[in-house]
Structure formats: C-alpha cells, structure tokens
Amino acid sequence: MAGGVISTVEPGSIAAQLGLQPGDILEAINGHSLRDVLDVYFYAAEESLTLDVRRGETMMHVHTRRDYTTPLGLDFATPIFDAMRVCNNRCEFCFVAQMPPRARGLRRSLYLRDDDYRYSVLYGSFITLTNLTEADWQRIQAQRLTPLYISVHTTDPLLRRRLLGHDDIPDILPQIDRLAALGIEMHTQLVLTPGVNDGDSLLRSIDDLAARYPAVRSIGVVPVGLTRYHHGTCRLYTVEEAQAMIDRLAPLQKAWRRRYGQTLLYLADEWYLKAGRPLPQSRHYDDYPQIENGIGLVRRFLNDSRALYARVRAGLLVRATHLTMVCGTLFAPTLQQEAARLFEKIGVQFEVLPVVNRLFGETVTVSGLLGGEEVIAALRAHAMGDAICLPRAMFDEAGERTLDDITLADFEATLGRPVIVAGTLSELLKALPKT
C-alpha cells in the first residue's frame, strides 16, 4: 500500500486543522506519491497543499494554504513507506553478519543489513553507494538530500572490491565527486582491518578524501569490531597497534587543521581507550560530526563531568548511600576515574561494575551492546548497592528496552532495587532522589 501510516498528529498543527487522525494513510501530496518522510518534507513545503488521505475504505482529498508559522504536525509509524534498501555486499567485517542466532530474541533491527541512502540522510547511517540507481541520483539532486554518511573503507578500487566482496561495484571517488558537484556534503568512514587497509592504502584514502574538502566534511577512522560469531580471518588491533595508529595519524590531523581550520580526520574513541592515551580536547572534535560513530563520545562525557564538579556543592544529600554503576569493560577505567571525583564530593559510596559481554563475546567491550540478561546476571553475582545505574546506551531510542527486550521495570523487579538510566554523570545526579 502506498503512503505512510500516520502515528501522531500534533495539536494545533496544519494536519490537526485538516482533521487528520492517527491510523490515516497519507498517500500523496499535490499529486506526488510518497515513498518516505523525505518526500513528505519536500512536497509539503509548497504553499498550496492537496493531501490524498485514506481512512479505512474512504479516500479523502483535503486542501489548504500553507502557513509557514504552523508545522505540518505529522509523525509516521515508519520513516520509509516502501521497501528498505538492503545491503548486497559481503564484507568479512560486517557487524550485522556477526549477530547471535535469532533464537535469542534480540531486537529485530540488529539483523537489518540496511544500505539505504534515505536512512543516511535521516539518521546518519553509513551507506556504501553501491546500490544507487540513476533515479536515486536524480532524486538526491532534486531534493538536495544532504548530508550523506558514506562507508568508504578505502579509495583503492581493487582493494575496495575485495573488502566489499563484489567485483562489479563502482569506484567510490567518481561517486564522491558527483555528489560534491550536486552540492551534497559527506561524512566518510574508514573501518580498518589489521594488515588489509591500514597501510599505505590508508594514507592514500585519507589524502584522496581530504583533497575533496569541503564537500567531504569529515573522515572517521574506526577499528574493526568482531563478535564471537565471526568466522573470517579478521582480527582485532592490539594495544601497541592502537598506539602506533594514533602516532601515525596525529601529524596528518595537525596538517589538516592548519590547512582547513578543522581537524577533518578523526579517530574513534576506541583507539585512545585501548591505547591508554588521553582523549583529545574539545577543540579537536570541532562540532562532533561523527559522534554517533563513537567519535568524541568520551570527550563529551568528560566535559559534562568536569562542568558538574565545578557546580555541585559538597555534602549534597541524596538518598542513595551506595551506588553500583554498570558499563562495558572498555569504558570502565574512565567511568571509575570520573565518578570518584563526584561521589567523593557528595559523600556517596559507589563502585563501577564492568560487565564482560557474554552475548557477543568478550571482544565486544562497548556499553551499548550489553544485553539486559547478562547485566542482571552480573549484578546478582555481585554485592549490589542500594541503587543501580545503567548506561543509557544499553537501551533503545525511546530509552525503554535493551537489545534483548529487557525493560527498566524488569530490572527493578528482578534486582529489587531502584534503577537509574543515565548517559552522563549530570543525568545520574539529577535522577538520584534527594533528601
């Protein structure tokens, strides 16, 4: 069925004034059929609007003049109204291909191999540009769909075909040049695998992408991630290799900053944490263009924490006297160090509990991929405090469920203690009940 199912209608909005309701299907605007919310945004920008809306078996055609001070006011059940564009590549390091068996009941979205340029525009998902049709290119131009987030991995055509597992994919640089000519900004990532695309080809890739600034707005360098379900020949980076990578790329970062006034080339936080090196300062990350890619998250956490220390008063009275804070093993030393300063100041006993990932394997060390069941098991085997803090990254976008479908209520019922979900120490302190 064409069009999008309306999930909510904002009170006082244009849609509300037109009498639209949740459950209605918006099929067209001014005669244009709708493939996704991007079409809605684009076609609803016209001054005169005719909306084709299906309610049950009834088709309605409603008309209005656009008042630009009033929002359209529609949300939809899904952002894509037709089929999602899936990935047809066969990357050995593909994280989606390393998921546990579906019988574990993990969140369905973890198994979606999306490679859809519309999700890139809407949510910053990285795409390979290997499945674009000429119609897609025309639409990107017509609707100026920017920015796009692109998985490059290497600009060497032969090596990229090897990495993506296809011999017939187009060269990436002409595609980037075409996007640049259309006025599209790009954020790029290079996922590195030891001994494969991290040698001279890495320097070539960085040079090729940096030469296309300002169309290429950022270059993210990310180490490969492997779960215990990986069966290929890839391996993880060692501590020494992480240190060498930081040292090798630091001069390039300084050079681009001198030339362009921004760092341009950013390393994922994991490089610094694994290497035991201090994170760069805030200025290094500019406007945090790839924070959802794990680049700058720790620096933002540190900035929040240190601003909090400066304003919180000593002896602030909270009801919790002993707090247990859960996180992945990679972040544990940082959390331990930062939380110590806060809780020493307010006199609350705390401990950080790093949870080894059993679901994906101990090589997966980030907090965002911890399952609810394994966290519960780790806490029950531990002397818990009188309150528990769980990382916000463990939960879905709504902050309601873990990737294995455990809710906050499930945690509290099972553990018999209040549970707080927080992404920063400021959020945690705000949520702690005061006396």
N, C-alpha and C positions, 0 to 999 in steps of 0.2 A: 504494500500500500504506500502510495506517495505521501510525502509530507511528514511533519513531526507532531508527535502527541504532546499536547500542552500539559505540563505538570503543575505549574502555578501561574496565577495571574496577579500581578502587583496591584493592590488597591489604588484607585485614582489614576491609573495609567491609561494610555490610549486603548489597550486591549480591554481593560475593565469597562471603559466608557462604551466600547462597542458590544459589550455583553458576552465576551468570550469566557469560557469556563474550562477548568481542568478536565481533561478527557477529550476535549475537542481536538480535531486534527487540522492543523494549518497546512493546506496543500499547495497554495500558490499565493504570490503577491504580484499584483499588476500583470497577471498572466504568466509569470515566471514560475515554473515548478521548482520545488525546494528540495535540495539534496542534503542540507545540513544547516546548522545555525549560521554559518558564514553567509549562505545565501539569504537568510532572514535579515542579518545585519545589513547586507549590501542593498537588497531591493527595498527594504523598509526605510531607507534613507531618502526616498523620493518624497516630494511634497504632497502629492495626491496618491492615496493608497486604496486599492481594492483587494480585500483579503478573501480568498476562497477557503471556507472552513466547513469541514464535515463534522456533523454531530449525529452520531448513530447512522441512520439511513438518510438523513437530511443534509443536503448541500446548501450552504448559505454563502451569499456574496455580500460583504459589508464594505461600506465606503466611508472614507474620512479624509480630511485635510490634516497633514502632519503638523503638529505643534511641537517644535523642537525643544521647548522647555519642559515637555512632558515625555517620559520614557514610553517606549512601546510596551514594556512590562510583561514580557513572556519568558518563562523558562520551559524547557522541554525535557521529556523523560530521558532522551538520549541526544547527544550533540550531533550525531550522524544519523540521517534518516534513511539512507540506503546502506549498502554493504560496506563494512570496513575494508580498506585496502590492506591485505596481509603481506608479510614478507616472504619472498620466494628464494631468498639467499640461503646459503648453507654454511654460515660462519662457524668454525670449530669452537670459537669462544662465546658463541651466542648464549646469554644467560638464560633466556627462556627455554632453550633446549636442554637446560640442566636442572629443570624442575623435578621435585619428587613425584612419585606416581600420583595420578589424580585421585586414587582411592583415599588419600589422606584428607581430602575435603578442603584443600586450600582454595583461597579466593580465585574465582574463575579468571579474573583479569590477568593473573600472573602467567597464564598459559596462552595469552593472545600475542601472536607474533605480528604486531601491527607495524606497518611501514607506510602509513597514511599521512600525506602532506597536510591534511586538514587538522589532524591531531598535533602536528608540529606547530602550526600557527596558533591553535587554541591553547595547548598545554605545554609546549616546549619539548615534545617528544622528538627524539632524534630519528631521522629517516636517511635512507641511502641514496635516494634519487634514481634507483634502478628500475622503477616500475611506472615512471611518469609517461603518460600518453601525450600526444600533441594537443589534445583537448585540455589536458591538465595544464600544460604550459600556457595555453591561451587564457585559461581561467585565472591562473596566477597573475598574469599580466593585467587582465581586465579588472580584477578585484584587488589588485596590488596586495597580495597575501604575504605580508611581511611582519616579523622576521621568520625565517626558517632555520631549523636546527638540523645540522647535517652530520651524519657519521661518515667521515672521510677515511680514517684509519691509515691511509697512505695515498699520496698522489701519483705514485708509480703505477701505471695502468696494469702491467702484468702482475705485479705483486697484489694489487687490489683485487684482481680477478681471482687470484689464488686465495686470498683471505676470505672473500665473499662466496667462494665455491661455485663461480659461474664464469664461463669463457666469453659470454656474449653481452656483458654489461658495458654500458658506455663509459668513456673516460670521464672522470669527475671534473677536471679543470675546465673543459669547454662548457659543462653544465653550470659550474660556478660563474664563469664569465657571462653566460647567457642570463643568469639570474641578476648579476650585477648590472647588466645593460638594461634590465627591466626595472631597476631601482629597488630590488629586493635586498634587504640586509640578511646576513647569515652568521650564525654561531656554529662553529665546527668543533668536532671532537676527533681525537686520535686515540683509540683504545689500543694500548701497546701490549704485545706479547713478547716475552724474552726471546731474543735471537731471531725474531721474524721481521718486525717492522720498527725496531728501536735502534738500528744502527745508522748508517749513512742515509738510508731512506727516510728516517725520521727528520734529519736536518733538511733534506730536500723537501719534504712535505711542509715543514714549518716555513721554509723560505718561500715556497710556492703560495701558501695561504697568506702569509704576511704581505707579500707583494700585491695582494688583492684587497688590502685595506684601502678605504674604509668600508667597502661592501662586506668584506669579512670582518665582523666586529670583534670576534674572539676566537681563540684556538685553545681548546681544553685538552690536556694530556692526562689520560686516565689509565691506570694499570688494569690488566685483565683480572676479572673475578671468576673464580671457579668453585663449584659446589662439589659435594662428594658423588654426584651423579654424572660428573664429566668423565667421558671415556676417551678423549683425544690425547694428543701429545703435548698440549699446552701445559705450562707450569706457572707458578706464581713468582713474583720478584722476591729476591732475598733482601735482607736489611742492607747489605753492602751495595746491592744494585740500586736500591731506592736512594741511598746516599749519593751514589755516582750520578744518577739521573738528575737529582737536584743541582749538583755541582755543574753538570754538563750544560743544563739549560739556563742557569742563572745569568750568564753573560748575555745570552740572547734576549732574555726578559729585560735586562738593563738597556740593551741596544734599542729594542723596540720602544721602550719608554722614552728614551731620549729622542727618538725619531718622531714618534706619533703622539707623545704626551699621555700615553696609557700603556699598561703592561702588555696587553694584547694576548700574550702567551701565558696561560695559567695552568698550574699543576693541581691535580686533585689533592684534597686534604690527606688522603691515604698515604701519599708519598712521604709527607712530613711526619705523620704519626708513626709510620713503620720505620722510618729512618731515625726517629728520635730527635728530629730537628725542630726548632721553633717555627711556628707559623709566621708567614709574612704579616706585616702590619696592614691596617685597613686600606691605606692608600694604594697598596699593591693590587687590590681587587677591584679598584675603580667602582663601578656601580653593580658589582657582583653579577655579571651577565650569565654565569653558569652555576648559580648556587644550587639549583635543583639537580645538578650533575655532581654534587658533592664537592664543589669548589668554592671555598670560603665559608662553609657552614660552621666550622670550628672557630674561625676568626670572629664571626658574628656572635657566637656563643660567648667567647672570651670578652668581647666588647660589652655585651649585655651584663656579664658577671661583674666586670670591674666598675661599670657605672652603678651597679647595685650596691657594691661595697661602699661606695662613696656616699650614698644617700641613706642607707639603712642605719637605724640607730642601735647602739649597743644595748643589750638587755631587752630587746623586743620580745614580748611574751606571746608564745604560741602554745597551743595545747599539746602538740606532739613533743615528746621529750626524747624519742629515739626513732630516727627515720632510716629506712632501708631504701637505697636508690639503685634501681636496676639499669643496666646498659649492656651493650656489646663489649667484647673484650678489647677492641681497638681503641675505644674512647675512654675506657676505664681510668687510665692514669691521668688524663686531662680532667675528667669529672672529679676524681679524688682530690686533685690539687686545688681546683677552683671552689668546690663545695666546702673544703676545710676552712677557707677564709671566711665564708659567710656564716657557717654554723658555729665557729669559734666566737664570732662576734655576738651572736644572739643566744649562745649557750645551749644549743640543741645537739645531742649526741647523734651521729649519723655514721653510716657505712655504705660504701659502694659495693654492689654485688655484680661483678661481671659474669654474664651468663654465656657459657660455651654453646655455640649453635649446634644442636644435635639434628635438627630438621634438615638443614642444608649441608651440614658438615662444619668442622671446626675451622676450616679455611675461610668461612664466611664470618666476618668479625664485626660487621656493622650492626647498630641497634635496630635499624629499620627492617631487618629480615629475621628478627627474633619471633618465634611463634609463641602464642599465648600458653599453650600446654607446657612447653619446655620451661617457660618462665615460672609458671606455677610450680612445676616440679622442683626447680632450683630453689625457690623461696621456701617451699615446705621442708626441704632438706637443710634449711639454714635457720639460724636463730633470728627471726624477724623482729624488726622494731614495732612500735605501736602504730605506725603508718607506713605505707608503701608509696614510692614514686616510680612510675613507669614512664619511659621515653615516649614523647608524642609521635615519633617516627614509627613506632610499632603499629599504630592504628591507621585506619583508612582516612580518606579525606574528611569525612564527617566526624572523625575522632571517636567512633563508636565501636569498631570491631578490629581485631587483629587479623593477620592474613590467614589464620586458621580458624576464624569465626568465633573467637572468644570475646565476650563483651566486658565492659567495665563492671557491670553487675555480676557477671560470672566470677571475676577476680575477687570481688569483695565477699561474695557468698562463700567461695571456696577457701579463701585465706582468713576470713573472719576479722578483717581489718579495713579501715578506710584506705582507698587507693586514689592517688592523685596522678593525673596525666599532665605532663609538662614538657615543653621543649627547651626552656631556659630556666635558670635559677630565679629570675624575676617572676615567671609564671608560677613556679613552685611556691615561692614565698607568699605570693598573693593568694594562692589557693589554701595555704595552711591555715586552719582555724586559729583565731587569736583569742587570748583570754581577756 
